[in-house]
Amino acid sequence: MNFWTEFKLFAMRGNVMDLAVAVVIGTAFSKIVSSLVDGIIMPIIGLLLGGINIAQKSFTMGQATIKWGLFLQTIIDFTIIAFSIFLAIKFMTLLQKKEEEPKPEILSRESTLLAEIRNLLIQQKELERPKH
C-alpha cells in the first residue's frame, strides 16, 4: 500500500472526521465565549470595581509590561469554555445512559405459554418431592 492510499484511509476514518468537526465547532465556540467575556462579563466586573477596564490593567517591571488584566480575562474565557464542555459531556453521558438502559423484553405468545408451562412443571416437581 502506498503512502497516499494509507493517508487517505487514515483521513477518512470516522474518528479523524469527528475530530476535525470538533475543532471547527470548538474554534467557533471559543469566539462566542470570548465575545461574551469581552463584551458582557468583563464590563460588568469593571462596573462592580468602579468603572475600570480590567483587560487593560498592567504594570511595568523595568522594560517589561505585565498585562495581568488580559491574563485574568483569558482565565475567565478558559473557565467558561471548560465549564461548558463539562456540561455538554455530562449531558451526552446522560443521553447515552438512557439509550443503553435495557428495554423490557416483550415475549411472543408462544414464549409466554412456554414460560407458563415451565413454571407449572417446576411447581409440580416441588409438590412431588418428598418432605423430610
Summary of the structure (lengths in Angstrom):
residues: 132
radius of gyration: 31.6
end to end distance: 75.8
largest distance: 100.1
contacts: 260
relative contact order: 0.06
helix: 76%
strand: 5%
